Amino acid sequence: MELRLKNCVIRPWRSGDEESLVMHANNRNIWRNVRDRFPHPYTLEDAREWIRLAGEEYPQTNFAIVVEGEAAGGIGLVLKDDIYRCTAEIGYWLGEAYWGRGIVTEAVRALTRWGFEKFDLSRIYAGVLEWNPASMRVLEKAGYQFEGRLRKAIVKENQVMDEFIYAIIRE
Ligand SMILES: CC(C)(COP(=O)(O)OP(=O)(O)OC[C@H]1O[C@@H](n2cnc3c(N)ncnc32)[C@H](O)[C@@H]1OP(=O)(O)O)[C@@H](O)C(=O)NCCC(=O)NCCS
């Protein structure tokens, strides 16, 4: 899988990405907007483990966002099961050095299209922490619609807060 876009390339994680992954992922401003299982601080050992896991998954749904030749971010789908098997959750992050250039919007658009083409999905959604308007904006620009606010659904940095749900459905 490789999606060549205007400002970035989306492709599988591979060995050799470890150093740039650590450089971009080891950032509290990223960690505070993602799941707690995203390590912080982000070590070389964490990077090796992630690249190993991403390489072993089948089907492959987690990819690197490559900017100017280096793996500077991640984007992926979590395919749900049972009665949610036509749903996937999308997640993403990008190294702060590249924020504000439209890169993740482009990546979300492309991975969403790829997800609908590749899997039997009717819905892709994202849950955003209430203090993350940039991510909400990305989703809006990529064609997702705001569906609702799950009150006090999240705890991050010991703060209980609301989760904003955005989704796109297969037309
Ligand atoms: C959120 C994130 C993915 C955005 O990536 P990006 O490549 O900078 O996004 P884009 O440049 O495509 O778009 C960002 C939009 O948010 C807007 N924005 C940025 N900060 C904002 C703020 N504080 N309030 C409102 N809008 C904001 C930008 O102006 C831009 O919108 P515009 O094109 O209308 O001007 C990136 O900042 C990131 O990795 N954050 C940490 C991890 C994270 O939040 N992951 C998502 C978890 S749901």
The ligand as an ORCA input file, in Angstrom:
! r2SCAN-3c Opt
* xyz 0 1
  C      -4.322     17.750     14.933
  C      -3.222     17.502     13.890
  C      -3.329     16.076     13.425
  C      -3.423     18.478     12.727
  O      -2.486     18.217     11.697
  P      -2.130     19.317     10.591
  O      -1.402     18.662      9.472
  O      -1.498     20.470     11.269
  O      -3.606     19.730     10.127
  P      -4.002     20.628      8.870
  O      -2.889     21.594      8.591
  O      -4.441     19.719      7.787
  O      -5.293     21.403      9.426
  C      -5.286     22.001     10.712
  C      -6.470     22.957     10.802
  O      -6.701     23.240     12.187
  C      -6.702     24.640     12.367
  N      -6.257     24.897     13.729
  C      -5.024     24.743     14.243
  N      -5.031     25.099     15.549
  C      -6.289     25.459     15.840
  C      -6.931     25.939     17.013
  N      -6.269     26.075     18.165
  N      -8.269     26.221     16.947
  C      -8.957     26.063     15.805
  N      -8.397     25.618     14.651
  C      -7.081     25.326     14.687
  C      -5.764     25.147     11.310
  O      -5.954     26.534     11.095
  C      -6.209     24.288     10.128
  O      -7.449     24.708      9.607
  P      -7.546     25.694      8.299
  O      -6.945     24.956      7.154
  O      -9.017     25.932      8.163
  O      -6.779     26.935      8.639
  C      -1.814     17.737     14.498
  O      -1.806     18.993     15.091
  C      -1.417     16.708     15.523
  O      -0.770     15.714     15.215
  N      -1.799     16.932     16.801
  C      -1.446     16.018     17.890
  C      -2.087     14.648     17.763
  C      -3.579     14.709     17.521
  O      -4.243     15.649     17.911
  N      -4.119     13.666     16.870
  C      -5.539     13.576     16.612
  C      -6.240     12.951     17.758
  S      -8.020     12.947     17.507
*
